[in-house]
Amino acid sequence: MASGPSKPTAAELEILTVLWSIGPAKVRAVYDRINRRRPAQYSTVLKFMQIMTEKGLVRRDETGRAHIYRPARPREWTQRQLAGELLEHAFSGSAKALLMGALSARKATPKELAEIRSLLDNYEKGKR
């Protein structure tokens, strides 16, 4: 196994999102969720999850007959890592440019804007 989780690919992130949503699960449950949204092959999902175990993105409990998979890291940790990488690579380290890019990509709801304002206020007060 890798010493630390690597950056997930888009397909791996889809699997992680399912696991964060439903909790620890067998490959079949992950496959069923993905297959509801788009056509998928069970063997492909299984192979991805095996690779993700090797990469340290998921952990596999092998004590039972059917293996149970769980994310190695919480969603928030992964999101911070991906956002930090995106911030550095695509926005030259500018948080303002990242926020403006996000807001211009999709119209934020009034509730989201209020939450962003609250987060910024708390950040300025040192409450992160």
C-alpha positions in Angstrom: 0.0 0.0 0.0 1.1 3.5 -0.7 2.5 5.6 2.2 -0.3 8.2 1.8 -3.4 8.6 -0.4 -2.7 10.0 -3.9 -4.9 12.4 -5.8 -8.0 10.5 -7.0 -8.9 10.4 -10.7 -12.4 11.5 -11.8 -13.6 7.8 -11.8 -12.0 7.3 -8.3 -13.6 10.4 -7.0 -17.0 9.1 -8.2 -16.4 5.9 -6.2 -15.3 7.9 -3.1 -18.4 10.1 -3.4 -20.6 7.0 -3.3 -18.7 5.7 -0.3 -18.9 9.0 1.6 -22.7 9.0 0.8 -23.6 5.5 1.8 -20.8 4.6 4.2 -18.7 1.4 4.2 -19.9 -0.9 1.5 -19.4 -3.9 -0.7 -18.4 -3.4 -4.4 -22.0 -4.4 -5.4 -23.5 -1.5 -3.5 -21.1 1.0 -5.1 -21.6 -0.5 -8.5 -25.4 -0.3 -8.1 -25.2 3.4 -7.2 -23.0 4.3 -10.1 -25.0 2.2 -12.5 -28.2 4.1 -11.6 -26.5 7.3 -12.9 -24.7 5.9 -15.9 -23.9 2.6 -17.5 -21.1 0.8 -15.7 -19.6 -2.7 -15.6 -19.3 -4.4 -12.2 -15.8 -5.7 -13.1 -14.6 -2.1 -13.9 -15.9 -0.8 -10.5 -14.2 -3.8 -8.8 -10.9 -3.1 -10.5 -11.0 0.6 -9.7 -11.6 -0.2 -6.0 -8.7 -2.7 -6.0 -6.5 0.0 -7.5 -7.8 2.5 -5.0 -6.8 0.2 -2.2 -3.3 0.0 -3.5 -3.1 3.7 -3.9 -4.3 4.2 -0.3 -7.6 6.0 -1.3 -9.8 3.3 0.3 -9.3 0.7 3.0 -10.6 -2.8 2.5 -11.9 -5.0 5.4 -11.2 -8.6 4.4 -12.4 -10.3 7.5 -15.7 -11.4 6.0 -16.4 -13.4 2.8 -17.4 -10.1 1.0 -14.9 -7.3 1.3 -16.1 -4.0 2.7 -14.5 -0.8 1.4 -14.4 2.6 3.2 -12.7 5.8 2.2 -9.2 6.2 3.7 -9.8 9.9 4.3 -12.9 12.1 5.1 -14.6 14.0 2.3 -13.5 17.3 3.7 -9.8 16.3 3.8 -9.9 15.2 0.1 -11.8 18.4 -0.9 -9.2 20.5 0.8 -6.3 18.7 -1.0 -8.0 19.0 -4.4 -9.0 22.6 -3.8 -5.4 23.4 -2.7 -4.0 21.8 -5.8 -6.5 23.5 -8.0 -5.8 26.8 -6.3 -2.0 26.5 -7.0 -2.1 25.1 -10.5 -5.1 26.8 -12.2 -5.4 30.0 -10.2 -1.7 30.8 -9.4 -2.4 30.7 -5.7 -5.1 33.4 -5.9 -8.1 32.6 -3.6 -9.9 35.5 -5.2 -9.5 34.1 -8.7 -10.6 30.7 -7.5 -13.7 32.1 -5.9 -14.6 34.2 -8.8 -14.0 31.3 -11.2 -16.4 29.1 -9.1 -19.0 31.8 -8.9 -18.9 32.6 -12.6 -19.1 28.8 -13.5 -22.5 28.4 -11.9 -24.9 30.9 -10.4 -24.9 30.6 -6.6 -28.2 30.5 -4.7 -28.9 33.2 -2.2 -28.4 30.6 0.6 -25.0 29.7 -0.8 -24.0 33.4 -1.0 -25.1 33.9 2.6 -23.0 30.9 3.7 -20.0 32.2 1.8 -20.3 35.6 3.5 -20.6 33.9 6.9 -17.5 31.8 6.1 -15.6 34.8 5.1 -16.7 36.7 8.2 -15.6 33.8 10.4 -12.3 33.4 8.5 -11.5 37.1 9.1 -12.3 36.7 12.8 -9.9 33.7 13.0 -12.6 31.1 13.5 -11.9 29.1 10.3 
